[in-house]
Amino acid sequence: MNTVLDIVIWGCEMEYAENASSAIINKIKRLQEVLDRYDSKAETYQINQKASRGTVPVSPLLMHFIRLGIDYLNQTDGYFNIFGGKIYSCLKENSSVNTLQPPLAAHTEEMIQINGRHNTVHFLTDNVSLDFGGMGKGIALDAAAGILEKQGIINAFLSFGGSSVLTRGHHPHGDFWPFALKSGNKQDEVWKLTDTAVSVSEAKTGQNKRPHIWNVKEEIPVSSDRISCVQAQTAAVAEVLSTALIAAPAEKQKSIIQNFKVIQWRVFDTTHEESS
Amino acid sequence: MRFLLDLTETKDMEIVALCDIYRPHLSEAIKMCDAKGIKVKQYLHYEDLLSSEKPDGVIIATPLHQHAHITIDCLKAGIHVFCEKAMARTLDDTRAMYDAHIETGRILQIGHQRLFNPVYLEGIKRIHDGKLGQLGQIRAYWHRNNDWRRPVPDKTEKMERFINWRLYKEYSAGLLTELMSHQIQVANWALDKTPVSVTGTGSIVFWKDGREVDDNVALIYSYDNGVQFIYGSMTSNKKYGLEEQIMGHKGTIEFETNRYYTETPPPAPGILQLLNDIESGLFEKVNIGGASWVPETAVKYNGEPIIENTDFYDTGLQLEGFISHVREGKAPEKLIREGYNASIWTLLGEKAIETGEKITLPEKYQI
């Protein structure tokens, strides 16, 4: 997942905590072997190399995540899109996508052809490229939640680099896990997390504060100082929405949220809150 | 020489005489002294110097094969000695130098400047304090891409061997005595042990220019606790440069680049606070949320510096140390033992390469 995973577990024997942590890490490694678009041994990388040239078989697991990504694309009115890997890479490197890449098609059917019976895919344009970066950490944390439950771990706080957090149970000295943002003007606002997930996205990232999220509809990078924070039952939904809410204009945000089960959400810039 | 001249300005120390059998080098050194307004006597032969001068200490920086007899004569004349590493060209000469130090009670400090380097001092302390856990392997290398030659003023074989003494076995063991001796000293120091055996191989792969010493060596030293010191040096590729990597189950130290790497990278600041709160019985908000979802390039853990301030020259520090030792009339015995063991095991490494056998330490060289 190209970031740091911190796991805090309390209320059980050290041995159980270590076993659970090992199982989570192993699970994430296996997911990464499927979802990584940068590792040449990963399935997503290989599919991205071949699927524009013709029909290629995919594993049932990758097919599941592609379909999940399409569901999220539809539910977010296209503001979350797993098919824009090439655009995201260009954006990351030079922030001037328009000159380098043609726009993505508006509808899934124009981007990818899926044969569910034979588990094959075919990218319909050259600029389609799978990128699970906007949901991979959420998928991993939801898988971790299953492992924690299976192993009887009741209290846990898992953080993927601070941007995707999953909690189980509560803090040993309180009734919830007291989550807060680390930057911006909302640092004093405490989000009470128990058995939920939260995800944070920022429109600009890195030391140079470079835009990294693509507004599919307007075909421009999101260059505001917007921050989104979403609390949901599953980490994947929280992560997908935190991205989509950065990409979508303010008037679209509530209609997108209505398509999901969300506990609470915020989108704000560095000076004032926009919507909630 | 430059460091020594600088020390005359800050330390209560005086350079009284210079000696070099090669007149151009002697003249150059005299010029450097003149530029600083320092008047010194000059000698071509060290015997003449010893019969005329009574210095408190002497610095010997001759070709390797000249170290032993000059050092022993100086020690017997009651002079404290700083001698460049490695100690001597042969095992017997190395032992004789050590014995002369013991018999005369004079200081014999060998030029292993890393023993005075604050990066190494802090790093070794952490290793000995167990911060790296159980050491498994120490790897070191010193790679260059040049012919390792110095310009020869005329084309005679005599002058070639005189100037480029490092390339001829009569005078030097090449990469082993001139480079590896520094790094096996670090390995011994880190482990606080000396090896029990060494195997090795060497060859002239690239510089087939008449030199006798290998331009390519690889050795494995074993210690009694099972740890290995794995060494390589070559002179036809410089990509990996110079390093000593001390690897334990909790962390790694890379001395030359002043880096410490823990095996478990530190948690994010928010997580650290959460852990501290839990241990302290506090229930405070955890400011951790941030960052973004874009597929980042792999998060590279770049370790951390062993020490922050590296504005020093260890070559100068070791000379400063020698001056202090001379003034006190004694030096920590650890210094000569480090130098001796590094030199002995360097030469045993040469023997391992020459014989193709696994070499252990003959009893007569144990101290």
Interface residues (C-beta under 8 A of the other chain):
Chain A: N2 T3 V4 D6 V8 W10 R37 Y38 Y88 S89 L91 K92 D131 G133 G134 K137 F157 S159 G161 G162 S163 S164 V165 H171 P172 H173 G174 W177 P178 F179 A180 L181 K182 S183 Q187 D188 V190 W191 V198 S199 V200 S201 E202 K204 T205 H212 I213 C229 E239 S242 T243
Chain B: P265 P267 A268 P269 G270 I271 L274 L275 D277 I278 G281 L282 F283 E284 K285 V286 N287 I288 G289 G290 A291 S292 W293 V294 P295 E296 T297 A298 V299
